[in-house]
């Protein structure tokens, strides 16, 4: 058996080096393809979620009741809603004892619906924003980039305040109905702090709604 010459050692070394380089470049290509596929999947997921968030923010602004909200608190019937709204709009101008009792009977089923619906939709929005934030964090591991959710988070905070104020309005309406059922006149209610609280709440809601609408139009990706 012939001993290995220096030339043969050199050839073996070069062959081994080329083999390792070949394995490295093949592995690198596979990694690049995997990362590219991962980026594409992440971008697709983000685009879908962004569209869902935009649709939901618009639905909240329009007061649309989502399917999720109806499972929490089904609305009263159309006929009940008609009677309830009619009585409620006339509450400040005066109702008969029977009309007040009708309003009081329908109150639990009809009054909270709008506030509950908005609360449910805002909760959904919060969950979707959390998922989007998680996706952004995952994307940053693959492709370093700065993502911001400041406007969405500010909108979420304003929407939760609107929900809180909306429930306060419902509670105040019930207080006024109870006061009238106990014999207080409309004039006495107008002169009472109940009316002042009602005016203050309406003013706050107008301001908050305006702010929410501005933030909705300011959302950018």
N, C-alpha and C positions, 0 to 999 in steps of 0.2 A: 504493500500500500504506500503510495507516494505521499510524502509530507506536504502539508498545505504551505504554499508559497505566500509571500507578502501580497502578491497580486491577487491571489485567490481570497485572502482575508479581506482585502479592500473591496473586491467585487461582492463578497457576501455582506459586508457592512452596508455598501450602497444599496444592495437589493433589499436588505432589511429596513433601511431608512425609507426607501421608496414605498415599501409595503406599509410601514407605519403612517407615512404621509397620506397614502391612499385611503387607509382606514379613517384617518382624521378628517379628510375632506368629505368622504362619504357620510361620516357621522355628522359633520357640520351641516351638510346639505339637508340631511334628514331633520336635524334640529331646526334649521331655518324654515323648512317647510312646515314643521309642527307649530312653530311660533307664528308663522304666517296664517295658518289655519285657525289657531287660537285667537289671533287678533281679529280675523274676519268674523268668527263666531261671537266674540265679545262685542264688536261693533254692531252686529245684527241685533243682538239682545238689547243693547243700549238704545238703538233706534226704535225698536218696538216699544220699549218702556217709556221713552220720551214721548212718543205719540200717545200712549195711554195716559200719561200724566197731563199732557196738554188738553186732551179730550175731557179728562176729569175736572181740571181747573175751570174749563168753560162750562161744564155741567153745573158745577157748584155756583158759578156766577149767575147762571140762568135760573137757579133754584130747581133744577131737574131732580126728581127723586130716582135714585139708583135702585137696581134690583136688590142690592144688599140692604138698603134702608127699609124696603118693604118687608123684608124678613124679620126685621127688628120690631117694627111697629106698623102693622097694616093700617092704611088710611080708613077713615069712616066712609060710609057709602056716599054716592053722589047726592042723593036726596038729603042726607044728614049734613053734608058739607054745605049745600045750598042754604039750608035753614040756619046753620051755625054762622056762616059768613054774613048772612043777612042780619041776624040778631047782633052779631059783634060790631058791625059797622054802625048800628043804631044805638050802641051802648051809651055813647056820650050825649045823645039827644033825648034819650028816655025810652024805656021799654015797660010794657005792662008786667004785672006780677007773673002771669002765665008765660010771657015771652022770656022773662028772666029765668024762670024755672026750666024752660026748654033749653036755653043757652047753658045753664048750669049742668043739665043732664048730659048734653053733648060735649061738654068741655073736655072731659078726660080722654075721649076718643078722637076728637078733632083738633083741639088746640095745640098739642105738642108735636103734631106730625111734621110740620115744616122744620122746626128746630131739631128734631131727632134725625130727619132726613139729611139735613146739612151736617150734623155731627157725624153721622155714619160716613158720608162722602169725604169729609175732612180727615176722618180716621183712615179711610182707604188711601187718601193722598199721602198721609204721613208714612204708611207702610210702603208705598211705591217709591217715595223719595229715599227711604232707608235702603231699599233694594238697589236703587240707582247709585247711591253712594258706595255700596259694597262693590258693584260692578266697576265703578270708577277706580276704586282701590285696586281691584284685580288688574285692570288695564294698565295702571301705573307700574305694575311689576313687569309687564311685558314691554310697554312703550311709555317711558317717562313723559308725563304731560301734566299740566295743571288744569284741573277741573274745578269749577265753582258751582255751588248750589245756594249761594247767598240769597238770591232773589226768591227762589222757591221756599227756602226756610223762613224768610221774612213773610212771604205770603201765607205760609202755614200758620205762623204765629198770629197774624191778623185774622185769619179764618177761625181759629180757635177762640179768639176774643169775640168775634161776631156770634159764634155759637153760644158762648157764655151769656152775652147780652140778650140773645134771642130767648133763652130760657128764663132770663130775668123778666122779659116782657110777658111771657106766658104766666109766670108767677104773679106779676102785678095785675094782669087782667083778672085772674082768679080772686085776688084780694078785692078788686073793685066790684066784681059780681057778688061776692060774699057781703060786702058792705051794703050794697043796694038791696040784697035779699033781707038784710037785718033792719032795713027801714031807712037807711041814709038816702037823701034825695040826690038827684043828679047835680043840683046846684051845690050841695054840701061836698060832693065828691070833687067838683071843680075847684072848690076853695080849699080842699084838703091837700096834704102833701103828696097824696097818691098821684094827683094830676101832675104835680111838679116832677115827680120821679118818672112819670110816663114821658113827659116832654124831654127830659134829660136823656132818657134811654133812646128815644127816636133820633135825637140829635147825634148821639154817639154812634148809632147804627148807620146813619147817613154818612158820617165822616169815615167810619171804618169800611163801609162798602165802597166808597170812592177810592180809598187807599188800596183796597184789594183789587179793584178793577185796574188801577194804574200798574200794580205789580204784575197782574196777569199779562198785560200788554208788554211789559218790560222783560219777560222771560226770554232768555237767549241761551243757545247751547255753544 
